[in-house]
Amino acid sequence: MTHPPFKIHLNRRVLEAPTSPMSGSAILALGGYGSEYELYELHGEHDPTGGVLIAPTAEVKLHDGLYFRAIPGNANFG
């Protein structure tokens, strides 16, 4: 069984998460991102789908090797 800290990836940086589960906002804060960012869980480093949006209050069960992306909430890619 894997124990903390868990090595996760956020915007291509490796972070050590101290516990699991963690809320979406806590994962953002761990990477130095504020509430103006949205968090997406990716299916691997090069996920072509853009990932799945994680709500700030949603609890994410962490394990080594998870990939996340933080994007400004007001970003317009269209």
Secondary structure, DSSP 8 states (H G I E B T S, - for coil): ---SSEEEEETTEEEEE-SSSEEHHHHHHHTT--TTEEEEEESSTT-TT--EEE-TT-EE---TT-EEEEEETT----
